[in-house]
Amino acid sequence: MSIRFQIWLPRDKPEPAPSSLDDAKTIPLATASILSVLTYQWLSPIMTLGYQRALQATDLWKMDRSREASLLTDRFDEAWARRCKAAEEWNARLEKGEVSPPLRLKVVWTIKAVSGSGPSVQERVRAWQLGEGKREASIAMALNDVLGREFWAGGTFKVVGDTSQLMGPLIAKVGIERPCSSAFLTSFNRHSLISELRVLRPRPPGSLSPVSALVSVWPLASSF
């Protein structure tokens, strides 16, 4: 007799697949709560449907408007063009001498010039305007303009995930090898000493055997 533990099974008949991709439902992630996102509860409908019948291409959800590739591409192109234009305008003002270095740099340069460990402040300012002070458009900041906190959160989780995958086996290896090696050496040294003491000359009548003496003092010696 076999016993089957059944907690839950869908009772309703599965819905038929949509006729086209345009008729597909919008992905529930667009309206899911934080708890649903953390527990992947928003995936339950399609997993239940896949349990009931084979999934078709039209069963897959379509992205909501805010996550469509065409929209994100257009927004990224606009953000990149805006960043490039801002960098060009900054560099043009820098070459004309309309932009001055931050006060923090001026203080450091003044101290070095007074102490004789660097050029004059004017030379430092001009060098900064011609080189160090120039800006370049940043792809990361353009993605920040498009995706916002989702971009940084995804990057953070990616770094943490990759680091965990890399360090996990190494930590497990250290945790397994060290206790085993320590216990093995302790046991090996103990048995080696007992074997050596067994081959010693016979003990006088009434005295303890080397093995008994070792066993009696071993807990005290191992405590140190």
C-alpha positions, -999 to +999 in steps of 0.1 A: +000+000+000+014+034-010+006+066+008+007+099-010+009+132+009-011+158-010-010+193+004-025+213-025-035+207-061-053+231-084-090+221-089-100+245-117-094+237-153-065+255-169-072+285-191-066+281-228-035+297-243-040+332-258-043+333-295-014+357-300+014+374-280-005+406-281-033+390-261-009+378-234-013+390-199+010+417-184+037+404-161+025+405-124+058+419-113+047+453-124+021+454-096+035+430-071+042+440-036+076+439-019+067+407+000+055+391-033+088+401-050+110+388-021+091+354-019+085+351-057+048+347-051+041+366-083+054+335-102+027+312-088+001+317-116+024+306-144+039+278-123+004+265-115-005+267-152+026+248-161+017+221-136-017+217-152-007+216-189+022+223-212+030+259-215+027+276-249+046+307-262+016+328-258+012+318-221+043+338-213+036+373-199+044+404-218+064+432-202+046+462-189+052+495-208+078+508-183+100+477-189+097+474-227+130+474-246+120+501-271+110+525-243+142+519-223+163+522-254+148+556-263+152+568-227+188+557-225+196+574-258+182+606-245+200+603-211+233+595-229+229+625-252+221+648-223+252+635-204+274+640-234+261+676-240+266+685-203+302+672-204+310+691-236+296+723-221+316+718-189+348+713-208+342+743-230+337+765-199+368+749-184+390+758-213+378+794-212+387+797-175+351+802-164+352+773-139+375+773-108+387+742-089+370+733-057+380+751-025+394+719-011+420+716-039+430+752-036+437+748+001+459+718-006+477+735-034+483+766-013+498+745+015+521+727-009+532+759-026+540+776+007+560+746+019+579+745-014+568+710-023+548+719-053+543+746-081+524+778-076+486+778-072+481+795-106+500+768-123+480+741-105+447+758-115+457+760-151+468+724-152+435+714-136+415+733-162+434+717-191+434+681-178+422+669-144+391+690-143+377+678-176+346+655-175+335+626-196+300+612-201+293+583-178+273+553-189+266+544-153+250+578-146+230+575-178+217+541-167+210+557-133+189+584-151+169+556-168+165+529-142+172+547-109+176+527-078+169+494-096+202+497-115+222+502-083+202+475-064+208+450-092+245+458-093+248+454-055+230+420-055+252+409-084+284+417-065+271+401-034+260+370-053+293+366-072+313+371-040+292+345-021+296+319-049+334+325-049+339+325-011+314+298-002+335+268-013+366+283+002+350+289+036+335+254+036+369+239+027+386+257+056+359+247+080+361+211+070+399+207+068+410+224+100+389+205+125+395+172+107+433+177+105+435+188+142+415+158+153+435+135+131+469+147+144+458+145+180+446+109+175+477+100+155+501+114+182+482+096+209+483+062+192+519+067+183+529+073+219+509+043+231+525+020+205+560+032+215+553+027+252+541-009+246+575-020+234+593-008+265+608-033+290+585-050+315+573-029+344+581-038+380+555-056+400+528-033+414+536-003+391+514+011+364+519+001+328+530+029+304+497+027+286+478+031+319+500+059+329+496+077+296+458+072+297+457+086+332+477+117+325+465+123+289+434+144+299+456+166+321+483+170+294+457+177+266+441+205+287+473+225+283 
